[in-house]
Amino acid sequence: MNNKLIYLKYLFVSLVIVLVFNIFCVFLYKYEYRTYNTNFNMKLNEIIFAVSEKYPDIDKTELIKILNSNNKYEDSILREYGIDINDDAFVLKNDIEFEQFIKINIITVTSLGIVLITIFVIYNYQKDRKLKEIQNYLEEINKKNYKLDIEDNREGELSILKNEVYKTTVFLKEQAENSMQDKINLKDSISDISHQLKTPLTSISILLDNIIENPNMDTATRNEFVKDIRREIININFLVQALLKLSKFDANAVEFINKEVNIKQMLDSAVKNIMPLCDLKKVEIELIGDDKDKLVCDERWQIEAISNILKNSVEYSNAGDTIYVKFKENNLYTQIDIKDSGKGIDKEDLPHIFDRFYKGKNSSKNSIGIGLALSKTIIEKSGGNISAESKLGEGTSFVIRYF
């Protein structure tokens, strides 16, 4: 678009110059004609006046009629005075005027040509200069110099091209950096997963060795070892399932099926998922809100996210505590507040509780550090956000908003 505008700009200027030149030529030719006409009429006036003075009886009307006659005489009397009727001017002043007008015409046409050539040269010079700049710019990019001179972001075809080249280069640079970062993240994730699996597998291996090496182990100890093995297997299963779900989100392979759901019923389902843990810890969960409130979302995935948050709250709660889950909706968003009065989270740990595999100072020994990360991913993929506030010894509050 800008390329056409620049071209049209120069074309418009050229057309205006040509138009002004033509108007000038019209006035010049009219002036030239009037000059010749005036000179010729002045000479005829002198002739008629002289004839009238010498021959006062001559009929002036007859003289005018002769001048306006269309008769042509092959033998011109002017030849006797060395004047060729076709090549020489009867009025010598017209010859002088003609030479001056020729000079004016030559100067005018030459000036027009110079102006148009100058416009053409300037246009091509600017284009060549911009192309050279882009060439130098690409050479700098090849040298890994991605700095863009913002002051040079003028309007124009090649400036736009330069900016597009820059954007494409930065995009490719970011893609390369992201690819490298993805490799680093993958390496870190594999390392974290290996570490997370190594601990429970080592525990299972030790427990099984003890059972195998001690066939006469008392029943109570054996049962305790079996329970520990079962707990570690449950942790491994949860870790694997959570990692599989996160990998789907990372690969954008999850498609939400959104529909209108009852918030109270959705929260009831989430509470049921962690009810065995609540019974074990002797913790109650109380839902507070309008039973008629609705939310458009993928119910299954939101139950997964809220269940993980409730699980975290129950693990940090003390025996006999009550976790309050409040929900409400307005014209802007639907909000769910989950508040416990448990141990709380250390101030240094709070900014990282949604990071994968992060375990704070007060984390339980069974904590894997992936549940809250999965919840945050699900909620944000659903167009919402989650935040947390906490004080040691006073509990933690999670705020979820679906816009």
C-alpha angles and dihedrals in degrees: 000000000000089000089060092046092055091047091048090048093058091041091052092050090050093049091049090052092049091047092050089048092052092048089050091049092051092053090043093052091046090050090046092051092048090049092053091044093049093048092048094046091049091056092046089050090053091049094049091046092050093048091048091050093051096038106032092173094059116114108245091198088059090053092052089048090054091050092051094044120118093215115127125206118202093202104061116201087214090073087071087064095046096258118135107208092213101042108024130063117239087208106055092199089066089061090056092045091047092054090051092050091049089054091048091049092049092048092047095048091044091050091050091050091049092049093049092045089048091052090049092047093047091049093050093041092055091046092049091047091052092047089051090050091051090048090052089044092055090048089054090049089052086054088056092253104138097170114133121206100228092190088064093061095112124154115266144100097272095039088057089047090050091051092048090050089051093049092048091048093049090047091052090045091052091046090053092047091046090050090052090045090049089055090050091047091048090050091048092046092051089048092049093046091049090051093047092050095042095064099053093039090052090050092049091048092051093046092049091048090053092050093047095044093047108051090164093055112140116258096244093055092044091051090049090052091049091051090051090050090049091050092051091048090051089051091050091048091050091048093050093046092048092048091050090052092047091048089055090054091046089053092045088238095133118096115192118220101209123199138148111279135177108254094211093053091046092052091047089057091050091050091051090056092062099032093108089057090047091053091048093050093036091235125148128209121210122195117210122187148077110307089214097058114120135201130194107223146106098285097200094054094043090052087053092051096046092044090058091050092048090048089054091049092049092049091053094044127096125237111281095021124136123221113211119212112190123184133184140155136214137171092283106039149342114248131201119189120196113189130177131178097217136118095310128215126279115253091240092052098045097082090053104044091103093051117107116262092000113148119188129213093265096042117134118249090247093054115118098184098230107091097079091043089056092047092051091049093050094047095047092046086055092056096259137105138222132208136175138211124189146165125195111259093007102073139244133280123204119197119198121187126188110195 
